Amino acid sequence: MLKQGRSRLVGIVFHAAQPFHGELIDELQLAARSAGYNVSLAAVTKRRGEADAIEALLGERVEGLVLLGASLPEEQLDRIAEEVPVVTVASQYSSASFDSVSMDDARGMKLAVRHLHERGHSRILYLGAPGVSGDEVRTATFLAATAAAGLGDQVAIVAGGASEAAGAKVIEEALARYPDATAVVAFNDRSAQGVVAQARLLGKRVPEDLAVVGFDDSEQAELPYLQLTSLAQDPAQLASAAVEMVVGRVDASAEGEQPRSGEHRILPTRLVVRSSSSSSNGNSVERSR
C-alpha cells in the first residue's frame, strides 16, 4: 500500500450526541472491513464543528469520507470532493460531485401523519429542528400531508431541536400555545423522548392525551418506559450503500478512471408502531400503501 500511495482508510464524521450515529458506525465498520478497508472516526461536538472534523481526517490521509448527518453547504462539500470521494448519510443532496444515501423523509412524514389521522387525531404538532439536515423536507411534507387530509387549519409547526432537552422545552411551550393538540411528530427519537418525559411531568398521559411519533427508530425507541412509535431507518442498509459508494469511487480513482456524476439514493422507510401513539399492545409495522 505504501508503494501504491494507498492507505485503504475511510474517514467517518459523526455527531457524538446522536445515538443513531453509533448504530451506523458499527455497521459502517463491518461493511468497510468486508470491502478490505479500515475506518478512522472524527466526532462533531459542541467544541468541534463538522468542517474541523473533516480536516482532521484529511490529515490522516483517508482515501474517502463518509459524513453522517452532514449539514455543510453543498458548495463546500463539492470543494472537499475535489480532494477525496465523499458520501453523505442521512442527508439529502443533489450534487454531481459526491454521493448521498438517506431515508425517504417525505414518505416517512406521510406515514406518520396518516397513522395519527387514522387514529382520530386532527390537532397535530410537528416539532422541527430548523437548520438540521432533513427538517426542511419533513416540514414541507407535514404541511402538504395535513392539508391533503383536510387538517391544514388545525395543525402547527413549532421550532424545536434534535435533543431531549429541546424536545422537553419546546413541548411545554407548544402545549401552552396549542392546548388542544393531541398528537406530536418530533424531528427525531431524541426530541420525542424529551417530549414524552415532559408531557408526563405536565400530567399528560401518553398516548391517551398526547400521541408521540419520532424519527430514526433508534435503540432508545424500544426502551420499556418509552415504547416510541418511530419511522425506521435501517443502519445496515444505509452503511452498506455508503461503503459501496465511497469504495467504488476510491477504487475508480486509484485506477485512473474519470469520476462519475453523483449518485443519490433514497431508501424506503417504514413506521414501527409502539404504545406512544397506540393503546394496543405489541409492536407493528405500517408500510406505505
C-alpha positions in Angstrom: 0.0 0.0 0.0 2.9 2.3 0.7 4.3 1.7 -2.8 0.9 2.5 -4.3 0.4 5.5 -2.1 -2.8 3.9 -0.6 -4.0 3.9 2.9 -7.2 1.9 2.4 -8.7 4.1 5.1 -12.2 5.6 5.1 -12.9 8.6 7.4 -16.2 8.8 9.1 -17.6 12.0 10.6 -20.3 11.5 13.1 -22.2 13.6 15.7 -21.3 12.5 19.2 -24.7 13.5 20.6 -26.7 11.3 18.2 -27.3 7.7 19.4 -28.3 6.6 15.9 -24.9 7.5 14.6 -23.4 5.0 17.0 -25.5 2.3 15.3 -24.4 3.5 11.9 -20.7 3.4 12.9 -21.0 -0.2 13.9 -22.5 -1.2 10.6 -20.0 1.0 8.6 -17.1 -0.7 10.3 -18.4 -4.1 9.3 -19.1 -3.1 5.7 -15.7 -1.4 5.3 -13.9 -4.4 6.7 -15.7 -6.7 4.3 -14.5 -4.4 1.5 -10.9 -4.5 2.7 -10.8 -1.1 4.2 -10.3 0.3 7.7 -12.0 3.3 9.2 -11.0 6.4 11.1 -13.5 8.3 13.2 -13.9 12.0 13.9 -16.7 13.3 16.2 -18.6 16.6 15.8 -19.1 18.0 19.3 -20.1 21.3 20.9 -16.4 22.4 20.6 -15.6 21.0 17.2 -17.6 21.6 14.1 -18.1 19.4 11.1 -15.5 21.2 8.9 -12.8 20.8 11.6 -13.7 17.0 12.0 -13.3 16.6 8.2 -10.0 18.5 8.2 -8.7 16.2 10.9 -9.5 13.1 8.8 -7.9 14.5 5.7 -4.7 15.0 7.8 -4.8 11.2 8.4 -4.7 10.5 4.6 -8.1 8.9 4.4 -9.0 7.9 0.8 -12.7 8.7 1.2 -15.1 10.4 3.6 -18.5 9.2 4.9 -20.3 12.1 6.6 -23.2 11.2 8.9 -25.9 13.8 9.2 -23.9 16.3 7.1 -25.1 19.9 7.3 -22.4 21.8 5.4 -23.5 23.7 2.3 -23.4 21.7 -0.9 -20.8 24.0 -2.4 -18.4 23.4 0.5 -18.8 19.6 0.1 -18.2 20.0 -3.6 -14.8 21.5 -2.8 -13.9 18.7 -0.4 -14.9 16.1 -3.0 -12.2 17.5 -5.3 -9.7 16.1 -2.8 -11.3 12.8 -1.8 -14.5 11.0 -2.6 -17.4 12.0 -0.3 -20.6 10.2 0.6 -23.2 11.7 2.9 -25.5 9.5 5.0 -29.0 10.7 6.2 -28.7 14.0 4.4 -30.3 14.7 1.1 -28.1 16.5 -1.6 -28.2 16.6 -5.4 -24.6 17.4 -6.2 -22.9 16.0 -9.2 -19.6 15.8 -7.3 -20.4 13.5 -4.4 -22.8 10.8 -3.4 -25.5 10.5 -0.8 -27.8 7.9 0.8 -30.7 8.7 3.0 -34.1 7.5 4.2 -37.2 8.7 2.4 -38.0 11.6 4.8 -41.0 12.7 2.7 -42.6 9.2 2.7 -41.9 8.9 6.4 -43.7 12.0 7.3 -46.7 11.0 5.2 -46.8 7.7 7.1 -46.7 9.5 10.4 -49.5 11.9 9.5 -51.6 9.1 8.1 -51.1 7.0 11.2 -52.2 9.7 13.6 -55.1 10.8 11.4 -56.4 7.3 11.2 -56.4 7.2 15.0 -58.6 10.2 15.2 -56.1 13.0 15.7 -56.6 16.2 13.9 -54.7 18.7 16.1 -51.2 17.6 15.3 -47.9 19.5 16.0 -44.6 19.0 14.2 -41.6 19.8 16.4 -39.0 20.6 13.9 -35.2 21.2 14.1 -34.5 24.2 11.8 -31.1 24.0 10.2 -30.7 20.3 10.8 -30.5 18.0 7.8 -33.9 16.5 6.9 -36.0 19.1 8.6 -36.8 21.1 5.5 -38.2 18.1 3.7 -40.2 16.9 6.8 -41.6 20.4 7.4 -42.8 20.8 3.8 -44.2 17.2 3.7 -46.0 17.7 7.0 -47.8 20.8 5.7 -48.7 19.0 2.4 -49.9 15.8 4.1 -52.0 17.5 6.7 -53.5 19.8 4.1 -54.4 16.8 1.9 -56.1 15.3 4.9 -58.1 18.5 5.4 -56.3 19.4 8.6 -54.5 22.5 7.4 -56.1 24.9 9.9 -55.7 22.6 12.9 -52.0 21.8 12.8 -48.9 23.8 13.7 -45.2 23.7 13.2 -43.1 24.6 16.2 -39.3 25.3 16.0 -37.6 22.9 18.3 -34.3 20.9 18.1 -32.7 17.5 17.9 -32.1 16.8 21.6 -34.0 15.6 24.6 -33.7 19.0 26.2 -35.0 20.7 23.1 -38.0 18.4 22.9 -38.8 18.8 26.6 -38.6 22.6 26.5 -40.5 23.1 23.3 -43.4 20.7 24.1 -44.1 22.7 27.3 -44.2 25.9 25.3 -46.2 24.3 22.5 -48.9 22.9 24.7 -49.3 26.2 26.4 -49.8 27.8 23.0 -51.8 24.9 21.5 -53.7 23.3 24.4 -56.0 21.3 22.2 -53.1 19.5 20.5 -53.5 15.7 20.8 -50.5 14.4 18.8 -46.9 15.3 18.1 -44.5 14.3 15.4 -40.9 15.1 16.6 -37.9 15.6 14.4 -36.1 12.6 15.8 -36.3 10.0 18.6 -34.1 12.1 21.0 -36.5 15.0 20.7 -39.5 12.7 21.0 -38.0 11.2 24.2 -37.9 14.7 25.7 -41.5 15.3 24.6 -42.7 12.1 26.3 -40.9 12.8 29.6 -42.0 16.4 29.8 -45.6 15.7 28.8 -45.9 13.2 31.6 -44.5 15.7 34.1 -47.2 18.1 32.9 -49.8 15.4 33.7 -50.4 14.3 30.1 -51.0 10.6 29.5 -49.1 9.1 26.5 -50.8 8.2 24.2 -54.3 8.8 25.7 -53.8 12.6 26.0 -50.9 13.1 23.7 -49.7 10.6 21.0 -46.0 10.9 20.0 -44.1 9.8 16.9 -40.3 10.1 16.4 -37.9 9.5 13.5 -34.9 7.0 13.3 -36.3 4.0 15.3 -33.1 4.1 17.4 -32.4 1.6 20.1 -33.9 4.0 22.7 -37.3 3.8 21.0 -37.7 0.3 22.3 -37.0 1.2 26.0 -39.8 -0.2 28.2 -40.7 3.2 29.7 -40.7 4.9 26.2 -42.0 2.4 23.6 -41.8 5.1 21.0 -43.6 4.9 17.6 -40.9 5.9 15.1 -40.0 6.0 11.4 -37.4 3.3 10.9 -34.0 3.8 9.2 -32.1 0.6 8.6 -28.5 1.3 9.7 -27.2 -1.9 7.9 -28.7 -0.8 4.6 -27.5 2.8 4.9 -24.0 1.6 5.8 -23.8 -0.9 3.1 -24.9 1.6 0.4 -22.5 4.3 1.8 -19.5 1.9 1.8 -20.3 0.6 -1.7 -20.4 4.2 -3.0 -17.3 5.5 -1.3 -15.2 2.4 -2.1 -16.4 2.4 -5.7 -15.2 6.0 -6.1 -11.9 5.3 -4.3 -11.1 2.3 -6.4 -12.1 4.0 -9.6 -9.8 6.9 -8.7 -6.9 4.6 -8.0 -7.4 3.0 -11.4 -7.3 6.4 -13.0 -10.9 6.4 -14.2 -12.8 9.6 -14.8 -15.1 10.5 -11.9 -18.8 9.7 -12.5 -21.7 12.0 -11.7 -23.0 12.0 -8.1 -25.5 9.2 -7.1 -28.2 10.0 -4.6 -30.1 7.0 -3.2 -33.2 7.3 -1.1 -34.0 4.1 0.8 -37.6 3.2 1.8 -38.7 3.7 5.4 -41.4 2.1 7.5 -43.4 3.1 10.5 -42.9 1.0 13.6 -45.9 1.4 15.8 -45.5 1.2 19.6 -47.5 2.4 22.6 -46.5 6.0 22.4 -49.1 6.5 19.7 -51.3 3.5 20.1 -53.0 1.9 23.1 -52.7 -1.6 21.6 -50.1 -3.9 23.0 -47.1 -5.0 21.0 -45.2 -3.6 18.0 -46.5 -3.5 14.5 -45.1 -2.2 11.2 -47.1 0.1 8.8 -45.7 0.2 5.3 -46.6 2.6 2.6 -49.7 2.0 0.6 
